[in-house]
Each structure stands twice: as structure tokens, then as C-alpha cells.
Amino acid sequence: ATKWLKAIEKDKIKFTQLIDPKGFDANTAIQFEVEELPSKYLFNPEGILIAKNPSEEEILKLIKS
């Protein structure tokens, strides 16, 4: 977890970061079908998943729509 926290700080990542020590065996990893790390998920204000591993361009487009 230390390397992960240092990477977040180094890259100045502002969005919410989550980690589960169970990795791919974690319930959330199974629920969201995590196939690679890191993975990105974009949720709308109602908490509905609207994009999996979106590019920065896709994120901006979805936020503006």
C-alpha cells in the first residue's frame, strides 16, 4: 500500500482512490469484474456505473453531457 500511496501523491491524483488487500479475490473486484490494475470506474451522481476504464477525453465528455 505504501507504493500506491506514494504514486497517488507523486501523480497528484485528486479523485477517490480505493484499494482492497484481497486484490482480484475481493468482493468488489468480482462485482465490478476487475480484470486489470489499476482500473477506473466513473459513476453518475446517482451512483450508477456509467464507464469502465474511460480515457480522460471520455471522462470529460461524459461529465459535460
Residue, then its C-alpha position, 0 to 999 in steps of 0.5 A: a500500500t505504501k507504493w500506491l500511496k506514494a504514486i497517488e501523491k507523486d501523480k497528484i491524483k485528486f479523485t477517490q482512490l480505493i484499494d482492497p488487500k484481497g486484490f482480484d479475490a475481493n468482493t468488489a473486484i468480482q462485482f465490478e469484474v476487475e480484470e486489470l490494475p489499476s482500473k477506473y470506474l466513473f459513476n453518475p451522481e446517482g451512483i450508477l456505473i456509467a464507464k469502465n476504464p474511460s480515457e480522460e477525453e471520455i471522462l470529460k465528455l461524459i461529465k459535460s453531457 
